[in-house]
């Protein structure tokens, strides 16, 4: 059965590049959302995993950040794996996301896609 993966990133270019990268492996349905609120509105689609950006306010300044969206996801589903993405390489932010329920924290750098591949292989 195909795995349903949500990507939540307000950076349209990055989101589409990650989607194309993940589609190279068969058996994956990928949905890209530009806001966390759009992701929450579609949780009824029962994703197997969510890749969630930490900063989500470039499109809508009032948009909830990734940490807040993670908390909403955790209220609805404690077991749904969520991988946090961020440009920030601060240990304190990574730790905070893990403490709030993220499975992993991935820095958006040259190795981000490979790191996500490894995580997906472990989780799915």
Secondary structure per residue as TSV (DSSP state, phi and psi in degrees):
chain	resnum	aa	ss	phi	psi
A	1	X	-	360.0	139.1
A	2	X	-	-66.5	141.3
A	3	X	E	-85.7	135.6
A	4	X	E	-103.1	113.7
A	5	X	E	-116.0	131.3
A	6	X	E	-101.5	134.1
A	7	X	E	-112.0	126.9
A	8	X	E	-120.4	107.1
A	9	X	-	-155.2	127.7
A	10	X	S	-78.4	-7.1
A	11	X	-	-87.4	96.5
A	12	X	H	-54.8	-43.5
A	13	X	H	-61.2	-49.1
A	14	X	H	-63.8	-44.4
A	15	X	H	-58.8	-44.1
A	16	X	H	-69.9	-38.0
A	17	X	H	-63.5	-43.2
A	18	X	H	-64.8	-40.9
A	19	X	H	-58.2	-50.0
A	20	X	H	-59.9	-40.2
A	21	X	H	-61.9	-46.6
A	22	X	H	-70.7	-27.4
A	23	X	H	-71.6	-13.1
A	24	X	T	-62.7	-26.0
A	25	X	S	-93.7	128.8
A	26	X	S	-70.3	162.4
A	27	X	S	81.2	23.2
A	28	X	E	-128.8	130.3
A	29	X	E	-104.6	126.6
A	30	X	E	-117.9	128.7
A	31	X	E	-118.2	135.0
A	32	X	E	-112.3	131.1
A	33	X	E	-122.6	139.8
A	34	X	S	-89.0	-14.7
A	35	X	S	-134.0	153.7
A	36	X	H	-64.8	-33.6
A	37	X	H	-62.6	-39.8
A	38	X	H	-62.9	-40.0
A	39	X	H	-60.8	-48.1
A	40	X	H	-59.8	-38.8
A	41	X	H	-65.3	-17.2
A	42	X	T	-112.3	10.7
A	43	X	G	-61.0	-21.1
A	44	X	G	-62.5	-15.2
A	45	X	G	-77.8	-1.7
A	46	X	-	53.6	64.0
A	47	X	-	-63.9	151.4
A	48	X	S	-84.6	-20.3
A	49	X	E	-163.3	146.6
A	50	X	E	-122.8	131.1
A	51	X	E	-104.5	114.1
A	52	X	E	-121.9	123.2
A	53	X	E	-73.1	143.8
A	54	X	S	-71.9	-43.1
A	55	X	-	-102.1	121.8
A	56	X	-	-132.4	43.4
A	57	X	-	-123.6	16.9
A	58	X	S	-77.5	-27.5
A	59	X	S	-88.8	-44.9
A	60	X	-	-130.8	112.5
A	61	X	T	-60.5	-23.1
A	62	X	T	-90.2	1.7
A	63	X	-	-65.1	144.3
A	64	X	-	-69.2	144.6
A	65	X	-	-77.3	170.6
A	66	X	H	-59.4	-35.5
A	67	X	H	-64.5	-41.5
A	68	X	H	-66.4	-41.3
A	69	X	H	-63.8	-40.9
A	70	X	H	-57.0	-43.2
A	71	X	H	-63.4	-40.6
A	72	X	H	-63.3	-42.6
A	73	X	H	-61.4	-44.5
A	74	X	H	-62.3	-33.1
A	75	X	H	-66.6	-33.4
A	76	X	H	-86.7	-34.2
A	77	X	-	-153.4	106.9
A	78	X	S	-71.0	-24.0
A	79	X	S	-97.8	-11.6
A	80	X	S	-67.4	118.9
A	81	X	E	-67.3	132.8
A	82	X	E	-127.0	126.2
A	83	X	E	-106.7	123.1
A	84	X	E	-88.9	140.3
A	85	X	E	-117.6	145.6
A	86	X	E	-162.6	153.3
A	87	X	S	-78.6	-16.2
A	88	X	-	-83.1	130.9
A	89	X	-	-107.3	30.9
A	90	X	-	-85.3	127.6
A	91	X	H	-57.2	-38.7
A	92	X	H	-63.0	-36.8
A	93	X	H	-70.9	-43.7
A	94	X	H	-58.6	-46.2
A	95	X	H	-62.1	-41.9
A	96	X	H	-61.2	-41.8
A	97	X	H	-68.0	-38.4
A	98	X	H	-65.8	-42.2
A	99	X	H	-63.0	-30.5
A	100	X	T	-85.3	-2.6
A	101	X	T	119.0	4.6
A	102	X	-	-71.7	145.4
A	103	X	S	-73.5	-43.1
A	104	X	E	-148.0	163.9
A	105	X	E	-127.1	124.0
A	106	X	E	-119.6	129.6
A	107	X	E	-84.4	134.8
A	108	X	S	-74.9	89.9
A	109	X	S	-136.0	-166.6
A	110	X	T	-64.5	-19.2
A	111	X	T	-104.4	6.9
A	112	X	H	-58.7	-47.5
A	113	X	H	-64.5	-40.6
A	114	X	H	-65.8	-39.3
A	115	X	H	-64.8	-40.8
A	116	X	H	-64.2	-41.4
A	117	X	H	-56.0	-46.9
A	118	X	H	-61.7	-43.1
A	119	X	H	-63.9	-44.7
A	120	X	H	-62.6	-38.6
A	121	X	H	-61.8	-34.9
A	122	X	H	-77.1	-35.2
A	123	X	H	-93.7	-26.8
A	124	X	-	-111.6	360.0
